[in-house]
Amino acid sequence: MGLSKTVLKKKSAPAVSRKFSSPANFFNALRARKSADWTREQASNLVALFKRMALDVPAFRHFLRENGIRRDSIHTAEDIASLPAITKKNYLQKNPLADLLWHGSMLSPHVLTSTSGSTGKPTYFSRSHEVDEHSSLIHELIFRTSSLKKNESTLVIVCFGMGVWIGGLITYQAFELMSRRGYPISILTPGINKTETLKALTDLAPHYKQIILAGYPPFLKDVIDEAVASGITFDKHRVKLLFAAEAFTETFRDHLAEKVGLENPLTDAINIYGSADIGTMAFETPFSILARRLAMKNTKLFADIFGGATKTPTLAQYVPQFVSFEAPNGEILLSGDSALPLMRYSIGDHGGVYTFRELVERFKAHGIDLMKEARAAGIRRHVYELPFVYVFERIDLATTLYGLQVYPETIKEVLLKKNFVDNLTGKLALSTKYDDNQDQYLEINLEQKPKKEAGKAFASKLLAEIVKSLREKNSEFRELSDFLGKRSEPRLVFWPYEDPLYFKPGTKQAWVVRQS
């Protein structure tokens, strides 16, 4: 599995891949190139990037010396797969910012963004204008593979955070560059401001035929729920939902698709795998969503593709000329060119990679013809033979109970059921706590919708459904439950809408809360 075994001719000079000289060139390549072509592109790009970094990035030169690696000993993608990974600790935080940039110079133009610092001190990353252009091409591809029409008025409402973080700015830039290429796009950037977003849907949206809502999944759900509750309708528009920053389930996708009347959830609700580290890295496609849905219906297939995990990963495709992925032992490593280039960088996520052909063959071994399924779903024309990366949420997005991992996803699914969705927003915060006897228990903090209050009967029904879901989807919890009985049951705490302790508006939702 993966791309690291691709070998170029030993000791030959790296073949620098052709650059996409124009958007037309990019889209032509997507249609024309096959899985094997992209594999060769990735291999040649990796070697070429390594050679340049080894010569022109002072921090990387020092990293190679520290690890006893000679630049002229690396000739193939297989050679590169033997290099130690770089991390924030052993590379980014050990070197001055200038030494991490090309030629050790601060004179190159770049855009700075910061990580959220959720796992420690925030880290600043510099990205080149080319990264923004790559992001814009990906956003255009996402637009083209949707039900939206190129020549109709389109309002883009960017609901990602706008400050020092990457999401809001790079999304704005992606669509702004698209507008310069002739798309009739208007952009509003309220960021994580629900009031302004709802005003835009009320006052601005009626002037446009198409709406793109871009933002964090739980925030967009909040916006859509409140919009529908206040009488805002989406049925006069073509709507597209664009997500990033965290994974979500197919139940979540279908729930929002129904709320806003999406024409096709496969094409009109897309999640992007991006980061402050290097921008827009990978993206769901109609084909990847279809493959994910099919895998979820077949336990053996799901286990074969995703390593037997009980959680559902994001399955996305990526463009090897923009960024490359490896996943030795399930650790996601990325390589890519930017103002601050990265080579086999451990981003902190877990998952795996497939070539297009590998994934198709894996499905075929289980009796499923993905191309036939794509034709039946009406998305055959949107199939591109780009490689895949699948990504699980970080291990720090889980809490523990008696040593086992409990993920928010299992509880999120329950909150979307019709018995509970009218009373709860779907947001939650998991926490592991101890009672007076120092017995460990799982606390689930839940946000209620405005003017809603959970009674005892509601809480009892919800708890029963959560325990049922945990037992069905987490074999370790099932065993613990059999042993401890009621002591293993979570404790539910209901909070008013937008209570600042766990559900402060204007910030990313913290699905897991660590006790100090």
C-alpha positions in Angstrom: 0.0 0.0 0.0 1.2 3.5 -0.7 3.6 5.2 -3.1 7.0 5.0 -1.5 8.0 1.9 -3.3 8.1 3.7 -6.7 11.7 3.7 -7.9 13.3 5.9 -10.5 16.2 4.7 -12.5 19.1 4.4 -10.1 21.5 7.4 -10.0 19.7 9.2 -12.8 19.1 12.9 -12.4 15.6 13.6 -11.1 13.1 14.4 -13.8 11.5 17.7 -12.8 7.8 17.3 -13.6 6.0 19.7 -15.9 4.4 22.6 -14.1 0.7 23.4 -14.7 1.3 26.5 -16.8 -2.4 27.4 -16.7 -5.7 26.2 -15.2 -6.6 24.7 -18.5 -3.3 22.7 -18.4 -4.2 21.5 -14.9 -7.7 20.3 -15.8 -6.5 18.7 -19.0 -3.9 16.7 -16.9 -6.6 15.6 -14.5 -8.6 14.1 -17.4 -5.6 12.6 -19.3 -3.3 11.2 -16.7 -3.7 7.7 -15.3 -2.8 6.3 -11.9 0.7 5.2 -13.0 1.4 8.6 -14.4 0.6 10.3 -11.1 2.8 7.7 -9.3 5.7 8.6 -11.5 5.0 12.4 -11.0 5.1 11.9 -7.2 8.4 10.0 -7.3 10.1 12.6 -9.6 8.7 15.5 -7.6 9.9 14.1 -4.3 13.5 13.5 -5.6 13.6 17.0 -7.2 12.3 18.6 -4.0 14.9 16.8 -1.9 17.8 17.9 -4.1 16.7 21.5 -4.0 16.1 21.5 -0.2 19.5 19.7 0.4 21.2 22.5 -1.5 19.2 25.6 -0.7 17.5 25.2 2.8 20.0 25.7 5.6 17.9 23.9 8.2 17.5 20.9 6.0 21.2 20.8 5.2 21.9 20.8 8.9 19.3 18.1 9.5 20.9 15.8 6.9 24.4 16.3 8.5 23.0 15.6 12.0 21.6 12.3 10.7 24.7 11.3 8.7 23.0 11.5 5.3 24.9 12.5 2.2 22.9 14.5 -0.3 24.4 12.6 -3.3 23.3 9.2 -1.8 19.6 10.0 -2.5 18.4 9.1 -6.0 15.0 7.5 -5.8 11.7 7.8 -4.0 12.6 4.6 -2.2 15.8 6.3 -1.0 13.7 9.2 0.3 11.5 6.7 2.2 14.5 5.7 4.3 15.1 9.3 5.5 14.1 10.1 9.1 10.9 12.1 9.4 11.0 15.8 10.3 8.8 17.1 13.1 8.0 20.3 14.9 10.4 19.2 17.7 13.4 18.0 15.7 13.2 20.5 12.9 10.9 23.5 13.0 11.5 24.4 16.7 15.3 23.8 16.5 16.0 26.3 13.8 15.5 30.1 13.2 12.6 30.9 10.8 15.0 32.2 8.2 17.0 28.9 8.1 13.7 27.0 7.3 13.1 29.1 4.2 14.7 28.9 0.8 18.3 30.2 0.8 17.9 31.1 4.4 16.4 34.4 3.4 13.5 36.5 4.8 13.4 38.5 1.6 11.1 36.1 -0.2 7.4 37.2 -0.2 5.2 34.9 1.8 2.0 34.7 3.9 2.3 33.8 7.6 -0.2 31.8 9.5 -0.2 30.1 12.8 -1.3 26.7 14.2 -4.0 26.8 16.9 -1.5 25.7 19.6 -4.0 23.1 20.8 -1.1 20.6 21.5 1.4 23.2 22.9 3.0 26.5 21.7 1.6 27.8 18.4 3.9 27.4 15.4 4.2 29.9 12.5 4.4 28.7 8.9 5.3 30.7 5.8 3.6 29.8 2.5 4.3 31.0 -1.0 1.9 32.5 -3.4 2.1 29.3 -5.4 0.4 27.4 -2.6 -2.5 29.8 -2.7 -2.7 29.3 -6.5 -2.7 25.5 -6.0 -5.5 25.9 -3.4 -7.5 28.0 -5.9 -7.2 25.3 -8.6 -8.4 22.7 -6.1 -11.4 24.9 -5.1 -12.2 25.4 -8.8 -12.1 21.6 -9.3 -14.5 21.2 -6.3 -16.8 23.8 -7.9 -16.7 22.1 -11.3 -17.6 18.7 -9.8 -20.7 20.1 -8.1 -24.2 20.9 -9.2 -23.2 24.6 -9.4 -23.1 26.4 -12.8 -20.1 28.4 -13.8 -22.1 31.3 -15.3 -24.6 32.0 -12.5 -24.2 34.5 -9.7 -22.6 32.9 -6.7 -22.3 34.2 -3.1 -19.4 32.6 -1.1 -19.8 33.1 2.6 -16.5 32.2 4.4 -17.2 31.1 8.0 -13.7 29.9 8.9 -11.8 31.9 11.5 -10.1 34.9 9.9 -7.3 36.0 12.3 -3.8 34.4 12.2 -5.3 31.0 11.2 -5.2 29.7 7.7 -8.7 28.6 7.0 -10.5 31.9 6.4 -7.7 33.6 4.5 -6.8 30.8 2.2 -10.4 30.1 1.4 -11.0 33.8 0.6 -7.9 33.8 -1.6 -8.9 30.7 -3.4 -12.3 32.1 -4.5 -10.9 35.5 -5.1 -8.4 34.1 -7.6 -11.3 32.1 -9.2 -13.2 35.3 -9.6 -10.2 36.8 -11.5 -10.4 33.8 -13.8 -14.0 34.7 -14.9 -16.3 33.1 -12.3 -19.1 35.5 -11.2 -18.3 35.1 -7.6 -19.0 37.5 -4.7 -17.3 36.9 -1.4 -18.2 37.8 2.2 -16.0 36.9 5.1 -17.9 37.0 8.4 -15.6 34.4 9.9 -16.9 32.7 13.0 -19.7 35.3 13.5 -23.1 33.6 13.4 -25.0 36.8 13.6 -23.3 38.3 10.5 -23.6 35.0 8.6 -27.4 34.8 9.3 -27.7 38.5 8.2 -26.0 37.6 5.0 -28.3 34.7 4.3 -31.3 37.0 5.0 -30.2 40.2 3.2 -27.6 39.2 0.6 -28.4 35.6 -0.4 -31.8 36.4 -2.2 -29.8 38.4 -4.8 -27.8 35.3 -5.8 -28.7 32.1 -7.6 -26.0 30.0 -5.9 -24.6 29.9 -2.4 -21.4 28.4 -1.1 -21.2 28.1 2.7 -17.6 27.4 3.8 -16.7 26.6 7.4 -16.1 24.2 10.3 -18.6 21.4 10.3 -20.2 22.1 13.7 -20.4 25.8 13.0 -22.1 25.4 9.7 -24.6 23.0 11.3 -25.3 25.7 13.9 -25.8 28.3 11.1 -28.1 26.1 9.0 -30.2 25.0 12.0 -30.7 28.6 13.1 -31.4 29.7 9.6 -34.1 27.1 9.0 -35.6 27.8 12.5 -35.8 31.5 11.7 -37.6 30.9 8.4 -34.6 31.3 6.0 -35.1 28.9 3.0 -32.5 27.5 0.7 -34.8 26.0 -1.9 -34.5 28.9 -4.3 -30.7 28.5 -4.5 -28.2 25.9 -5.6 -26.2 25.3 -2.5 -22.8 23.9 -1.9 -21.2 23.1 1.5 -17.5 23.3 1.9 -15.9 22.0 5.2 -12.5 21.6 6.7 -10.6 21.3 10.0 -12.2 18.0 11.2 -13.8 14.8 10.1 -17.5 14.0 10.1 -19.8 11.1 9.4 -22.0 10.3 6.4 -25.0 10.7 8.7 -23.8 14.3 9.3 -23.4 14.9 5.6 -26.9 13.6 4.8 -28.4 15.5 7.7 -27.2 18.9 6.4 -27.9 17.9 2.8 -31.5 17.4 3.7 -31.7 20.7 5.6 -30.5 22.8 2.7 -31.8 20.7 -0.1 -28.6 19.7 -1.8 -29.0 18.2 -5.2 -26.4 15.5 -4.6 -24.5 15.0 -1.3 -21.7 13.3 -3.3 -21.0 16.4 -5.2 -22.2 19.3 -3.0 -20.9 18.6 0.5 -17.1 18.4 0.4 -14.5 18.2 3.1 -11.0 19.5 2.6 -7.9 18.2 4.4 -5.8 21.3 5.0 -3.3 22.7 7.5 -1.4 25.8 8.4 1.7 23.8 7.6 1.2 23.8 3.9 -2.3 24.9 2.9 -4.9 22.8 1.0 -3.4 19.3 1.0 -6.2 16.9 -0.1 -9.9 17.0 -0.7 -12.9 14.8 -0.9 -14.2 14.1 -4.4 -17.6 12.6 -5.4 -15.6 9.4 -6.1 -13.9 9.3 -2.7 -17.2 9.9 -0.9 -18.9 7.1 -2.9 -16.0 4.8 -2.0 -16.2 5.7 1.7 -20.0 5.1 1.7 -19.6 1.7 0.1 -16.9 0.7 2.5 -19.1 1.6 5.4 -21.7 -0.9 4.3 -19.2 -3.8 4.2 -17.5 -4.6 7.4 -14.8 -6.8 5.9 -14.1 -4.3 3.1 -13.9 -1.4 5.6 -11.4 -3.4 7.8 -9.3 -4.3 4.8 -9.1 -0.7 3.5 -8.8 1.2 6.7 -6.9 -1.3 8.8 -9.8 -2.6 10.9 -10.5 0.7 12.6 -13.9 1.3 14.2 -13.7 5.0 13.4 -14.5 6.4 10.0 -11.6 8.3 8.4 -11.8 11.1 5.8 -11.0 9.6 2.4 -9.6 12.3 0.1 -7.5 12.6 -3.1 -4.5 14.8 -3.7 -2.4 16.3 -6.5 1.2 14.9 -6.4 2.6 18.1 -8.0 1.3 20.1 -5.1 1.9 17.8 -2.1 2.8 14.1 -1.5 1.9 11.7 1.2 3.4 8.6 2.8 2.1 6.6 5.7 4.8 4.3 7.2 3.2 2.4 10.1 0.1 4.5 9.8 1.9 7.8 10.4 1.0 10.5 7.9 4.1 12.1 6.4 3.8 15.0 3.9 6.2 16.6 1.5 5.6 19.8 -0.4 7.2 22.9 -1.8 6.3 26.3 -0.2 8.2 29.3 1.2 8.9 26.9 4.0 9.3 23.5 2.2 8.7 20.2 4.0 10.2 16.8 3.4 8.7 13.7 5.1 7.1 15.9 7.7 5.0 14.3 10.5 1.9 16.4 10.7 0.6 14.5 13.7 -2.2 12.6 11.9 -2.7 8.9 11.3 -4.0 7.0 8.3 -2.7 5.6 5.0 -2.3 6.1 1.3 -3.4 4.3 -1.9 -2.8 4.9 -5.5 -6.0 5.1 -7.5 -5.4 1.7 -9.0 -4.7 0.1 -5.6 -7.9 1.3 -4.1 -10.0 0.2 -7.1 -8.4 -3.3 -7.0 -8.9 -3.5 -3.2 -12.7 -3.0 -3.8 -12.7 -5.4 -6.7 -11.2 -8.1 -4.4 -14.4 -7.7 -2.3 -16.7 -8.0 -5.4 -17.3 -4.2 -5.9 -16.6 -2.5 -9.2 -16.0 1.1 -8.2 -16.2 2.4 -11.8 -19.5 0.7 -12.3 -20.8 2.1 -9.1 -19.6 5.6 -10.2 -21.6 5.3 -13.4 -24.6 4.2 -11.5 -24.3 7.2 -9.2 -24.0 9.5 -12.1 -20.5 10.8 -11.3 -18.3 8.9 -13.8 -17.3 12.1 -15.5 -16.0 13.3 -12.1 -13.6 10.4 -11.6 -9.9 11.4 -11.7 -7.1 8.9 -11.1 -5.4 10.9 -8.4 -4.0 9.0 -5.4 -5.8 8.8 -2.1 -5.0 9.6 1.5 -7.2 8.5 4.4 -6.9 10.4 7.7 -8.2 9.6 11.1 -8.7 12.3 13.7 -5.6 12.8 15.9 -5.2 10.6 18.9 -5.6 13.7 21.1 -9.2 14.0 19.9 -10.2 11.1 22.1 -10.5 10.6 25.8 -9.8 7.5 27.8 -12.0 5.4 30.1 -10.2 2.6 31.9 -7.5 2.7 29.3 -9.7 2.4 26.2 -10.1 5.2 23.7 -13.5 6.9 23.4 -14.1 9.1 20.3 -16.7 11.9 20.0 -17.8 10.5 16.6 -19.7 7.6 18.2 -21.8 10.0 20.3 -22.2 12.6 17.5 -24.0 10.0 15.5 -26.6 9.5 18.2 -27.2 13.2 18.6 -28.3 13.4 14.9 -31.1 10.9 15.4 -34.6 12.3 15.0 -35.5 11.7 18.7 -32.7 14.1 19.8 -31.9 16.5 17.0 -34.7 19.0 17.8 -33.4 19.5 21.3 -29.6 19.4 20.9 -27.2 21.2 18.6 -25.0 18.2 18.1 -22.0 19.7 20.0 -20.5 17.9 22.9 -17.4 17.9 25.1 -16.0 14.6 26.4 -14.1 14.5 29.7 -12.7 11.8 31.8 -13.3 12.4 35.5 -13.2 10.7 39.0 -15.9 10.5 41.6 -15.5 10.7 45.4 -14.4 7.1 45.5 -11.8 7.9 42.8 -13.7 5.7 40.3 -13.2 6.8 36.8 -16.2 7.8 34.6 -16.9 9.5 31.3 -18.7 12.8 31.4 -20.5 14.0 28.2 -21.3 17.7 28.2 -24.1 18.5 25.7 -25.3 21.8 24.3 -29.1 22.3 24.1 -30.8 24.4 21.4 -32.2 27.8 22.3 -35.2 27.6 24.6 -34.8 23.8 25.0 -34.4 22.0 28.3 -33.8 18.3 28.6 -36.1 16.4 31.1 -35.4 13.2 32.9 -37.2 11.0 30.3 -35.2 12.6 27.5 -31.9 12.2 29.3 -32.7 8.5 30.0 -33.5 7.8 26.4 -30.4 9.6 25.2 -28.2 7.7 27.6 -29.6 4.4 26.5 -28.9 5.2 22.9 -25.3 6.4 23.6 -24.6 3.2 25.6 -26.0 1.1 22.8 -23.9 2.9 20.2 -20.7 2.6 22.3 -21.3 -1.1 22.8 -22.0 -1.7 19.0 -19.0 0.3 17.7 -16.4 -0.1 20.4 -15.6 -3.7 21.3 -13.4 -2.6 24.3 -16.3 -0.6 25.7 -18.6 -3.5 25.3 -16.3 -5.7 27.3 -15.9 -3.0 29.9 -19.6 -2.6 30.1 -20.2 -6.3 30.6 -17.7 -6.2 33.5 -18.7 -2.9 35.2 -22.3 -2.7 34.3 -23.8 0.7 35.2 -20.5 2.0 36.4 -19.3 2.1 32.8 -22.2 4.3 31.7 -21.4 8.0 30.9 -22.8 10.8 32.9 -24.7 13.4 30.8 -24.6 17.1 31.6 -26.8 19.4 29.7 -25.8 23.0 29.1 -27.7 26.1 27.9 -27.1 27.2 24.3 -23.7 28.8 23.8 -22.7 28.4 27.5 -19.2 29.8 27.6 -17.6 26.9 29.6 -17.8 24.3 26.8 -19.7 26.0 24.0 -18.4 29.5 23.7 -19.5 31.0 20.4 -16.8 32.2 18.0 -14.3 29.4 18.6 -13.7 25.9 17.3 -15.6 23.3 19.3 -13.4 21.4 21.8 -14.8 17.9 21.5 -12.5 16.6 24.2 -11.6 18.5 27.4 -8.5 17.6 29.4 -8.7 17.9 33.1 -5.9 19.8 34.7 
